[in-house]
Amino acid sequence: MVGIIVVFPNKDNAANIRNLLVKNGMTVAGVCTSGAQAAHYADSADEGIVICGYKLKDMMYTELREYLPKEFEMLLLASPDKWSEGDTEGVIGLSMPLKVYDFINTVEMMLTNLERKRRKRKQEVRKRDSRQQALIKQAKELLMERNHMSEEEAHRYIQKCSMDSGTNMTETAEMVLRVMS
């Protein structure tokens, strides 16, 4: 789940930023005044964006960035003298005073970037190396030969056993080969 977390030491400023995001169709997971609260919200989300000021009640933005999971990005709203572009990885800065159009476009761009990264991670997980493919193929062939299954039925059987046992298909294929050999 993507979470937008707004963190400012002044609760009114945080609420105004949240209202601006909601008004433009975005969902805000949390509004906080301290870095510790933001880190807590971040732990309950898979990925997201933290929108914050330069200095929070309990830490600086750089410290908060260190506490956030790598799947999170940060949008820093501060005067240009408080930040310099590229200083901290995973931090994008917007200068104050804030222009609403630039702010909303930047958040939308960051959300799109997170979605693209998520899709890329999913594709990487799906790829199997040649050894894993060979194990799965060997297990399917054994099931087809001994249990008179079609290739599709053997594949579904391994897939179902994998889901039922909470293991990946390669581990399940290894188990099928051990049991049936």
C-alpha positions in Angstrom: 0.0 0.0 0.0 1.3 3.5 -0.9 1.1 5.9 1.9 1.5 9.7 1.9 2.7 10.9 5.3 2.7 14.6 6.1 5.1 15.8 8.8 5.4 19.3 10.1 6.1 20.6 13.6 3.1 22.9 13.3 -0.1 20.8 13.2 -2.0 23.5 11.3 0.6 23.5 8.5 0.4 19.7 8.3 -3.4 19.8 8.1 -3.3 22.4 5.4 -0.9 20.3 3.3 -3.1 17.2 3.9 -6.2 19.2 2.8 -4.5 20.3 -0.3 -3.6 16.7 -1.2 -7.1 15.4 -0.4 -8.7 18.1 -2.4 -6.6 16.9 -5.4 -7.7 13.3 -5.0 -4.8 11.9 -3.1 -5.1 9.7 0.1 -3.1 10.7 3.1 -2.2 7.9 5.5 -1.1 10.1 8.3 -0.4 13.6 9.6 2.3 14.0 12.3 4.3 16.6 14.1 7.4 14.5 14.9 9.8 12.2 13.0 9.1 9.3 15.4 5.4 9.4 14.5 6.2 9.5 10.8 8.5 6.5 11.1 5.7 4.6 12.9 3.3 5.3 10.0 6.0 4.3 7.5 6.4 0.9 9.2 2.7 0.2 8.5 2.9 1.0 4.8 4.7 -0.9 2.0 6.0 2.2 0.3 5.2 5.8 0.1 6.1 9.5 0.3 6.9 11.5 3.3 6.2 15.2 2.9 8.0 17.3 5.5 9.7 20.4 6.5 13.4 21.0 7.2 13.2 20.7 11.0 10.7 18.5 12.9 10.0 18.5 16.7 12.4 15.7 17.4 14.9 15.5 14.4 16.1 17.0 11.2 14.7 15.7 7.8 18.0 13.9 7.1 17.7 11.8 10.3 14.1 10.9 9.4 15.2 9.9 5.9 17.7 7.4 7.5 14.9 5.9 9.6 12.5 5.4 6.6 12.5 2.2 4.6 14.2 2.4 1.2 10.8 2.1 -0.6 9.9 5.6 0.7 10.7 8.8 -0.9 10.8 12.2 0.7 9.5 15.6 -0.5 11.1 18.4 1.5 9.3 21.7 1.6 11.8 24.3 2.7 13.6 27.4 1.6 16.4 26.6 -0.9 19.2 27.6 1.6 18.1 24.8 3.9 18.6 22.1 1.3 20.7 21.5 -1.8 19.5 19.2 -4.6 21.1 15.8 -4.6 22.6 16.0 -1.1 20.5 13.2 0.4 19.4 10.2 -1.7 15.6 9.7 -1.9 14.9 13.4 -1.1 13.3 15.8 -3.6 13.1 19.4 -2.5 10.5 22.1 -3.3 11.2 25.7 -2.3 9.0 27.8 -0.2 6.8 29.7 -0.6 5.0 26.8 -2.2 3.3 27.0 -5.5 0.3 24.6 -5.4 0.6 23.6 -9.1 4.2 22.6 -8.7 3.5 20.8 -5.4 0.7 18.7 -6.8 2.6 17.9 -10.0 5.7 16.8 -8.0 3.6 14.5 -5.7 1.9 13.0 -8.7 5.3 12.4 -10.4 6.6 10.8 -7.2 3.5 8.5 -7.0 4.0 7.5 -10.7 7.7 6.8 -10.0 6.8 4.6 -7.0 4.2 2.7 -9.1 6.9 2.1 -11.8 9.4 0.8 -9.2 6.7 -1.5 -7.8 6.0 -3.0 -11.2 9.7 -3.5 -11.8 10.2 -5.3 -8.5 7.2 -7.6 -9.3 8.8 -8.5 -12.7 12.2 -9.3 -11.1 10.5 -11.7 -8.6 8.8 -13.6 -11.4 12.0 -14.4 -13.2 13.5 -17.8 -12.5 17.0 -18.9 -13.3 17.7 -22.0 -15.5 18.2 -24.3 -12.5 14.8 -23.4 -11.0 13.1 -23.8 -14.4 14.8 -27.3 -14.8 13.6 -28.4 -11.3 10.0 -27.4 -12.0 10.1 -29.0 -15.4 11.5 -32.3 -14.0 8.9 -32.4 -11.3 6.1 -31.8 -13.9 7.5 -34.6 -16.1 7.6 -37.0 -13.1 4.0 -36.1 -12.2 2.9 -36.5 -15.8 4.6 -39.9 -16.1 3.6 -41.4 -12.8 0.1 -39.8 -12.2 -0.9 -39.6 -15.9 -1.4 -35.8 -15.7 -1.2 -33.3 -18.5 1.5 -30.7 -18.3 -1.1 -28.1 -17.3 -2.5 -30.3 -14.5 1.0 -31.0 -13.2 1.8 -27.3 -13.2 -1.4 -26.5 -11.4 -0.7 -29.3 -8.9 2.8 -27.9 -8.1 1.4 -24.3 -7.9 -1.5 -25.3 -5.5 0.9 -27.3 -3.3 3.2 -24.3 -3.3 0.4 -21.9 -2.2 -0.9 -24.4 0.4 2.5 -24.9 2.0 3.6 -21.2 1.7 6.7 -22.1 -0.2 7.8 -21.0 -3.7 7.4 -23.3 -6.8 11.0 -24.3 -6.8 10.9 -25.6 -3.2 7.7 -27.4 -3.9 9.2 -29.0 -7.1 12.2 -30.2 -5.0 9.8 -31.7 -2.5 7.8 -33.5 -5.2 11.0 -34.9 -6.6 12.2 -36.1 -3.2 8.8 -37.7 -2.3 8.3 -39.4 -5.7 11.9 -40.6 -6.4 
